[in-house]
Amino acid sequence: MANSSIDVIEVIKTRRSIREYLDKEISDTDIKFLIDCAGYAPSGLNMQPWGFLVIKNRYMIRNLSETSKKSMIPLLEDMKNTSKAAAEYLSFLKMKGSDMFYGAPVLVIILGNKNAPTAVYDCAMAAQTMMLAAQSIGVGSCWIGGAQRSLVDENLLKELGAPEGYIAVAPLIFGYPKGKPKAPDRIEPKVVWVK
């Protein structure tokens, strides 16, 4: 029993946001495994409000990157003087040929049922579960929050194949990592103990 606990902690502490991928496909079997794992996340009232839009079509992913860049750049322009990270990301997005999805072979958009009161929180937990499961089988992942702005467009979601009544919560990319990124510095959280 202690060994599996250590394995889980190891997966949690070694998972990184991967932004460089090998040109290698992920099998449908592995994607189904990740989706199955995501389904074990907790959900309010046990509504399990998630749906999964799996996009392996690279042309579609590329087009979504271009659409998402157009909606993200104006936001970053407003932030570039107050955040070094925003300024760097803005420079990246403005580079000719830059890809918001970093050439990953798979984009999975976790969708939340609009009728579930805690859908956004539930789907966020499903996303984290899915990314940890990916780490456990050697698959890299990254939550592409910048794509979120374009995915609020219901017509775009419909074009991508999302079912009626769902919103996009978590755009996640998956692929085999090219290298291993360094762990970012950890910021000491504010902790308030009430005893």
KEGUMI-963040 format. One line per 3 residues: number of its first residue (from 0); their letters; for each residue y, x, z of C-alpha. Coordinates in Angstrom, 3 decimals. Example, Ala and Ser with C-alpha at 12.3 -4.5 7.8 and 13.67 -1.06 7.14 Angstrom:
2
0	as	-4.500:12.300:7.800; -1.060:13.670:7.140;
This chain:
195
0	man	0.000:0.000:0.000; 2.463:2.772:0.884; 1.912:4.402:-2.512;
3	ssi	3.062:1.361:-4.507; 6.172:1.128:-2.314; 6.990:4.725:-3.149;
6	dvi	6.426:3.990:-6.851; 8.877:1.073:-6.754; 11.505:3.168:-4.961;
9	evi	10.956:5.965:-7.499; 11.540:3.531:-10.382; 14.697:2.160:-8.726;
12	ktr	16.132:5.617:-8.093; 15.266:7.142:-11.477; 16.389:4.317:-13.787;
15	rsi	19.432:5.290:-15.851; 21.559:3.538:-18.446; 20.263:5.042:-21.688;
18	rey	22.700:5.497:-24.556; 20.589:7.690:-26.863; 17.294:6.510:-28.318;
21	ldk	14.479:7.935:-30.403; 13.961:6.283:-33.778; 10.753:4.648:-32.579;
24	eis	9.915:0.952:-32.389; 8.827:-0.812:-29.208; 5.747:-2.978:-29.633;
27	dtd	5.989:-6.739:-29.284; 3.328:-6.421:-26.575; 5.626:-4.223:-24.476;
30	ikf	8.566:-6.578:-24.987; 6.395:-9.531:-23.915; 5.409:-7.524:-20.819;
33	lid	9.094:-6.964:-19.939; 9.889:-10.654:-20.423; 6.917:-11.608:-18.263;
36	cag	8.181:-9.293:-15.499; 11.699:-10.760:-15.766; 10.201:-14.179:-15.105;
39	yap	9.212:-13.049:-11.605; 12.856:-12.704:-10.535; 14.042:-15.172:-7.891;
42	sgl	16.080:-18.169:-8.990; 18.101:-20.859:-7.252; 16.061:-24.020:-6.644;
45	nmq	13.284:-22.202:-8.525; 14.848:-23.465:-11.764; 13.946:-20.265:-13.644;
48	pwg	16.848:-20.980:-16.027; 16.371:-17.981:-18.284; 15.587:-17.795:-21.964;
51	flv	15.232:-14.655:-24.071; 16.637:-13.954:-27.509; 14.783:-10.904:-28.865;
54	ikn	16.511:-9.214:-31.802; 14.693:-6.416:-33.620; 16.549:-6.843:-36.906;
57	rym	18.704:-3.694:-37.049; 21.118:-5.197:-39.577; 21.772:-8.107:-37.204;
60	irn	22.237:-5.752:-34.249; 24.679:-3.655:-36.284; 26.714:-6.730:-37.278;
63	lse	26.839:-7.898:-33.671; 28.081:-4.439:-32.682; 30.973:-4.715:-35.148;
66	tsk	31.847:-8.241:-33.956; 31.669:-7.157:-30.317; 33.843:-4.082:-30.914;
69	ksm	36.573:-6.288:-32.406; 36.668:-8.466:-29.294; 36.420:-5.547:-26.837;
72	ipl	39.041:-3.171:-28.285; 42.110:-5.341:-27.403; 40.920:-5.614:-23.782;
75	led	40.471:-1.853:-23.511; 43.879:-1.208:-25.106; 45.424:-2.997:-22.117;
78	mkn	43.395:-0.890:-19.670; 43.498:2.562:-21.273; 46.411:3.833:-19.148;
81	tsk	44.866:2.736:-15.862; 41.248:3.789:-16.349; 39.893:7.051:-17.736;
84	aaa	36.532:5.366:-18.409; 38.252:2.549:-20.352; 40.214:5.088:-22.424;
87	eyl	37.025:7.040:-23.246; 35.091:3.900:-24.167; 38.007:2.732:-26.338;
90	sfl	37.945:6.070:-28.219; 34.194:5.680:-28.742; 34.514:2.123:-30.074;
93	kmk	37.297:3.134:-32.478; 35.203:5.964:-33.967; 34.016:5.142:-37.469;
96	gsd	30.329:4.236:-37.376; 30.104:3.916:-33.589; 27.428:1.504:-32.435;
99	mfy	27.939:-0.503:-29.263; 24.131:-0.767:-29.009; 23.581:2.992:-29.448;
102	gap	20.954:2.637:-32.173; 18.456:0.985:-29.824; 15.567:-0.663:-31.672;
105	vlv	15.632:-3.845:-29.575; 18.369:-6.074:-28.198; 17.294:-8.753:-25.738;
108	iil	19.945:-11.260:-24.777; 19.015:-13.074:-21.586; 20.243:-16.626:-21.878;
111	gnk	20.984:-19.003:-19.014; 20.503:-22.742:-19.063; 23.952:-24.340:-18.713;
114	nap	22.557:-27.056:-16.422; 21.327:-24.649:-13.745; 23.985:-24.101:-11.049;
117	tav	22.968:-20.489:-10.366; 21.962:-19.495:-13.923; 24.293:-16.477:-14.160;
120	ydc	23.056:-14.979:-10.889; 19.432:-15.792:-11.653; 19.608:-14.235:-15.119;
123	ama	21.323:-11.139:-13.711; 18.374:-10.689:-11.334; 15.959:-11.215:-14.236;
126	aqt	17.863:-8.542:-16.183; 17.560:-5.996:-13.376; 13.868:-6.813:-12.967;
129	mml	13.363:-6.350:-16.703; 15.167:-2.985:-16.747; 13.128:-1.719:-13.784;
132	aaq	9.907:-2.844:-15.484; 11.022:-0.955:-18.604; 11.587:2.204:-16.553;
135	sig	8.081:1.880:-15.133; 6.539:2.106:-18.635; 8.815:4.845:-19.984;
138	vgs	11.191:2.560:-21.889; 14.940:3.100:-21.501; 17.481:0.321:-21.139;
141	cwi	21.170:-0.408:-20.826; 23.146:-3.574:-20.084; 25.851:-3.768:-22.775;
144	gga	28.552:-5.679:-20.922; 31.044:-5.045:-23.716; 29.100:-7.382:-26.003;
147	qrs	29.590:-10.238:-23.562; 33.089:-11.103:-24.827; 31.834:-11.944:-28.303;
150	lvd	28.745:-13.747:-27.022; 30.798:-16.485:-25.355; 31.246:-17.852:-28.885;
153	enl	28.705:-20.688:-29.110; 28.711:-20.552:-32.927; 27.812:-16.869:-32.879;
156	lke	25.007:-17.532:-30.393; 23.703:-20.319:-32.617; 23.791:-17.985:-35.652;
159	lga	21.737:-15.466:-33.680; 19.126:-18.135:-32.961; 19.905:-19.120:-29.364;
162	peg	18.725:-22.610:-28.427; 21.233:-25.359:-27.672; 22.411:-25.607:-24.057;
165	yia	22.204:-21.896:-23.219; 24.860:-19.267:-22.577; 24.527:-15.502:-22.993;
168	vap	24.316:-13.728:-19.630; 22.859:-10.271:-20.173; 22.771:-8.329:-23.462;
171	lif	20.180:-5.600:-22.829; 19.052:-2.832:-25.144; 15.649:-1.179:-24.968;
174	gyp	14.131:1.882:-26.602; 12.480:5.195:-25.950; 15.039:7.570:-24.412;
177	kgk	16.174:10.695:-26.212; 16.536:13.029:-23.231; 17.249:12.147:-19.627;
180	pka	20.835:11.513:-18.503; 22.092:13.063:-15.289; 22.364:10.725:-12.320;
183	pdr	25.948:9.553:-11.805; 27.680:10.329:-8.540; 27.069:7.644:-5.963;
186	iep	30.064:6.123:-4.237; 29.591:5.409:-0.553; 29.688:1.607:-0.203;
189	kvv	31.795:-0.152:2.378; 29.382:-1.503:4.966; 30.411:-3.888:7.708;
192	wvk	27.865:-4.503:10.439; 28.159:-7.765:12.341; 25.832:-7.737:15.371;
